[in-house]
Amino acid sequence: MINFHPHVVHFPVALTFALFFYEAWCLVKKQGASANAKSFLLAFLLLGALAAVGTGLWYEEFMPHPHEGKAHEIMEQHETIGY
């Protein structure tokens, strides 16, 4: 079975940068940011973040991985930082 988490996690990261650059562009151009564009970016950012968390939890629950040792400690730390 495919682990989708590494693929999905990049969408909210990219959309965060897109939102930041959109806001910066609007400040440079001295025009108000479109509420529709910000809402669109934020909505998809939220959906992407939920998908990233969901696929990460799904992978942890259903995919075989070691439940002890350093790899498990790193995965638990990754989960905590992700929240």
VEXSE-334176 format. One line per 3 residues: number of its first residue (from 1); their letters; for each residue y, z, x of N, C-alpha, C, O. Coordinates in Angstrom, 1 decimal. Atoms other than C-alpha are relative to their C-alpha. Layout:
NUM) A) Y/Z/X/Y/Z/X/Y/Z/X/Y/Z/X ~ ...
***
This chain:
1) MIN) -1.2/0.0/0.8/0.0/0.0/0.0/1.2/0.0/0.9/1.3/0.6/2.0 ~ -1.2/0.1/-0.8/3.5/-0.8/1.2/0.9/1.2/-0.1/1.1/1.7/-1.2 ~ -1.0/-1.1/0.0/6.0/1.9/2.2/1.4/-0.7/-0.2/1.9/-1.3/0.7
4) FHP) -1.3/0.6/0.3/9.3/0.7/0.5/1.1/0.8/0.5/2.3/0.3/0.6 ~ -1.1/-0.9/-0.3/11.3/3.7/1.7/0.9/-0.6/1.1/2.1/-0.6/1.0 ~ -0.8/0.5/-1.0/12.5/2.1/5.0/0.9/-1.2/-0.4/1.9/-1.4/0.2
7) HVV) -0.7/1.2/0.4/13.6/-1.0/3.2/1.1/0.4/-1.0/2.2/-0.2/-1.0 ~ -1.0/-0.4/1.1/15.4/0.7/0.2/1.1/0.8/0.6/2.2/0.8/0.1 ~ -1.0/-1.0/-0.5/17.3/3.3/2.3/1.2/-0.7/0.6/2.3/-0.1/0.7
10) HFP) -1.1/0.7/-0.6/19.5/0.6/3.8/1.1/-0.4/-1.0/2.3/-0.6/-0.6 ~ -1.0/0.4/1.0/21.2/-0.3/0.5/1.1/1.0/-0.2/2.3/0.6/-0.2 ~ -1.1/-0.9/0.2/23.1/2.9/-0.1/0.9/0.2/1.3/2.1/0.4/1.2
13) VAL) -0.7/-0.1/-1.3/24.1/3.0/3.6/1.0/-1.2/0.0/2.2/-1.0/0.3 ~ -0.9/1.1/0.0/25.5/-0.5/3.4/1.1/0.0/-1.1/2.2/-0.4/-0.8 ~ -1.0/-0.1/1.1/27.2/0.1/0.1/1.1/1.1/0.3/2.2/0.9/-0.2
16) TFA) -1.0/-1.0/-0.4/28.9/3.2/1.5/1.0/-0.6/0.9/2.2/-0.4/0.8 ~ -0.9/0.7/-0.9/30.4/1.1/4.3/0.8/-1.0/-0.8/2.0/-1.2/-0.6 ~ -0.7/0.9/0.9/31.3/-1.6/1.7/1.1/0.6/-0.7/2.3/0.1/-0.8
19) LFF) -1.0/-0.7/0.8/33.2/0.9/-0.4/1.1/0.5/0.9/2.3/0.4/0.6 ~ -1.1/-0.4/-1.0/35.0/2.3/2.7/0.9/-1.1/0.4/2.1/-1.0/0.4 ~ -0.8/1.1/-0.5/36.1/-1.1/3.9/0.8/-0.6/-1.2/1.9/-1.1/-1.0
22) YEA) -0.7/0.4/1.2/37.1/-2.1/0.3/1.3/0.8/-0.2/2.4/0.3/-0.4 ~ -1.2/-1.0/0.1/39.4/1.0/0.1/1.0/-0.3/1.1/2.2/-0.3/0.9 ~ -0.9/0.2/-1.1/40.8/0.3/3.6/0.7/-1.3/-0.2/1.9/-1.4/0.1
25) WCL) -0.6/1.3/0.3/41.4/-3.4/2.7/1.1/0.2/-1.0/2.2/-0.4/-0.8 ~ -1.0/-0.2/1.0/43.3/-2.3/-0.4/1.2/0.8/0.5/2.4/0.5/0.1 ~ -1.1/-0.7/-0.6/45.4/0.1/1.6/0.8/-0.9/0.9/2.1/-0.8/0.9
28) VKK) -0.7/0.9/-0.9/46.3/-2.5/4.2/0.8/-1.0/-0.8/1.9/-1.3/-0.4 ~ -0.7/1.0/0.8/47.2/-5.0/1.6/1.0/0.6/-1.0/1.8/-0.1/-1.6 ~ -1.0/-0.8/0.9/49.2/-2.3/-0.3/-0.1/-0.4/-1.4/0.9/-0.6/-2.1
31) QGA) 0.2/0.2/1.4/47.6/-3.1/-3.6/-1.0/1.0/-0.5/-1.9/1.4/0.3 ~ 0.9/-0.9/0.6/45.7/-0.9/-5.9/-1.4/-0.5/0.0/-1.6/-1.7/-0.3 ~ 1.4/0.4/0.0/42.0/-1.0/-5.7/-0.5/-0.1/-1.5/0.0/0.6/-2.3
34) SAN) 0.5/0.3/1.4/40.2/-2.4/-8.8/-0.9/1.1/-0.4/-1.9/1.4/0.4 ~ 0.9/-1.0/0.4/38.6/0.4/-10.7/-1.4/-0.6/-0.4/-2.4/0.1/-0.2 ~ 1.3/0.6/0.4/35.9/-2.0/-11.9/-0.8/-0.2/1.3/-2.0/0.0/1.3
37) AKS) 0.7/0.2/-1.2/35.0/-2.9/-8.3/-0.5/1.3/0.6/-1.6/1.3/1.1 ~ 0.4/-1.3/-0.5/34.9/0.7/-7.2/-1.2/0.6/-0.8/-2.1/1.1/-0.3 ~ 1.1/-0.5/0.9/32.8/1.6/-10.2/-1.3/-0.7/0.2/-2.4/-0.1/0.2
40) FLL) 1.2/0.9/-0.3/30.4/-1.3/-9.5/-0.7/0.5/1.3/-1.9/0.7/1.3 ~ 0.5/-0.4/-1.3/30.0/-0.2/-5.8/-0.6/1.4/-0.1/-1.7/1.6/0.4 ~ 0.5/-1.4/0.1/29.6/3.5/-6.7/-1.3/0.0/-0.9/-2.2/0.8/-0.5
43) AFL) 1.2/0.0/0.9/27.0/2.7/-9.5/-1.2/-0.5/0.8/-2.3/0.1/0.8 ~ 1.1/0.5/-0.7/24.9/0.6/-7.2/-0.4/0.9/1.2/-1.5/1.0/1.6 ~ 0.3/-0.9/-1.0/25.3/3.1/-4.4/-0.8/1.2/-0.5/-1.8/1.6/0.2
46) LLG) 0.8/-1.1/0.6/24.0/5.9/-6.7/-1.4/-0.5/-0.3/-2.4/0.3/0.0 ~ 1.3/0.5/0.3/21.1/3.8/-7.8/-0.8/-0.2/1.3/-2.0/0.1/1.3 ~ 0.6/0.2/-1.3/20.3/2.9/-4.2/-0.4/1.3/0.6/-1.5/1.5/1.2
49) ALA) 0.3/-1.4/-0.5/20.4/6.6/-3.2/-1.1/0.6/-0.7/-2.0/1.2/-0.1 ~ 1.2/-0.6/0.8/18.1/7.6/-6.1/-1.3/-0.7/0.4/-2.3/-0.1/0.5 ~ 1.2/0.8/-0.4/15.7/4.8/-5.1/-0.5/0.4/1.4/-1.7/0.5/1.6
52) AVG) 0.4/-0.4/-1.3/15.8/5.9/-1.5/-0.7/1.4/0.0/-1.8/1.6/0.6 ~ 0.6/-1.3/0.1/15.0/9.5/-2.4/-1.3/-0.1/-0.7/-2.3/0.5/-0.3 ~ 1.2/0.1/0.7/12.4/8.5/-4.9/-1.1/-0.7/0.8/-2.3/-0.2/0.7
55) TGL) 1.1/0.6/-0.8/10.5/6.2/-2.6/-0.4/0.9/1.2/-1.5/0.8/1.6 ~ 0.4/-0.9/-1.1/10.7/8.8/0.2/-1.0/1.1/-0.5/-1.9/1.4/0.1 ~ 0.9/-1.0/0.6/9.2/11.4/-2.1/-1.4/-0.6/-0.4/-2.4/0.1/-0.2
58) WYE) 1.3/0.7/0.4/6.6/8.9/-3.4/-0.9/-0.2/1.3/-2.1/0.1/1.2 ~ 0.8/0.2/-1.3/5.6/8.1/0.2/-0.6/1.3/0.5/-1.7/1.3/0.9 ~ 0.5/-1.3/-0.5/5.3/11.7/1.1/-1.2/0.5/-0.8/-2.1/1.1/-0.3
61) EFM) 1.1/-0.6/0.9/3.1/12.5/-1.9/-1.2/-0.9/0.0/-2.3/-0.3/0.0 ~ 1.2/0.9/0.2/0.8/9.4/-2.1/-0.5/-0.7/1.2/-1.6/-1.3/1.2 ~ 0.5/0.7/-1.1/0.6/7.9/1.3/-0.6/0.9/1.0/-0.1/2.0/1.2
64) PHP) 0.6/-0.9/-1.0/-1.7/9.3/4.0/0.9/0.2/1.2/1.4/-0.8/1.8 ~ -0.8/-0.4/-1.2/0.1/11.1/6.8/-0.4/1.4/0.4/-1.0/2.1/-0.4 ~ 0.4/-1.3/-0.4/-0.5/14.1/8.9/0.8/1.1/-0.6/2.0/1.0/-0.8
67) HEG) -0.6/-1.1/0.7/0.2/17.4/7.2/0.2/1.2/1.0/0.4/2.3/0.6 ~ -0.2/-1.0/-1.0/0.5/19.3/10.5/0.5/-0.6/1.3/0.4/-1.8/1.4 ~ -0.4/0.5/-1.3/2.0/19.0/13.9/1.5/-0.5/0.0/2.2/-0.3/-1.0
70) KAH) -1.4/0.3/-0.2/5.2/17.6/15.2/0.5/-1.1/-0.9/1.6/-1.1/-1.4 ~ -0.4/1.1/0.9/5.2/14.4/13.0/0.4/0.6/-1.4/1.3/0.1/-2.0 ~ -0.3/-0.6/1.3/5.1/16.6/9.9/1.3/0.8/0.0/2.1/0.7/-0.9
73) EIM) -1.2/-0.7/-0.2/7.9/18.8/11.2/1.2/-0.9/-0.1/2.2/-0.6/-0.7 ~ -1.1/0.9/0.0/10.1/15.8/11.8/0.2/-0.6/-1.4/1.3/-0.8/-1.8 ~ -0.1/0.5/1.4/9.3/14.4/8.3/0.7/1.0/-0.9/1.5/0.6/-1.7
76) EQH) -0.7/-1.1/0.9/10.3/17.7/6.7/1.4/0.1/0.3/2.3/0.3/-0.6 ~ -1.4/-0.1/-0.4/13.5/17.8/8.7/0.8/-1.2/-0.6/1.9/-1.1/-1.0 ~ -0.5/1.2/0.6/14.2/14.2/7.6/0.3/0.2/-1.4/1.3/-0.3/-2.0
79) ETI) -0.2/-0.3/1.4/13.7/15.2/4.0/1.1/0.9/-0.3/1.9/0.7/-1.2 ~ -1.1/-1.0/0.2/16.0/18.2/4.3/1.4/-0.6/0.2/2.3/-0.4/-0.6 ~ -1.3/0.7/-0.3/18.8/16.1/5.9/0.3/-1.0/-1.1/1.5/-1.2/-1.4
82) GY) -0.2/1.0/1.0/18.3/13.4/3.3/0.5/0.6/-1.3/1.4/0.0/-1.9 ~ -0.6/-0.6/1.2/19.0/15.8/0.5/1.4/0.4/0.2/2.0/1.0/-0.7
***
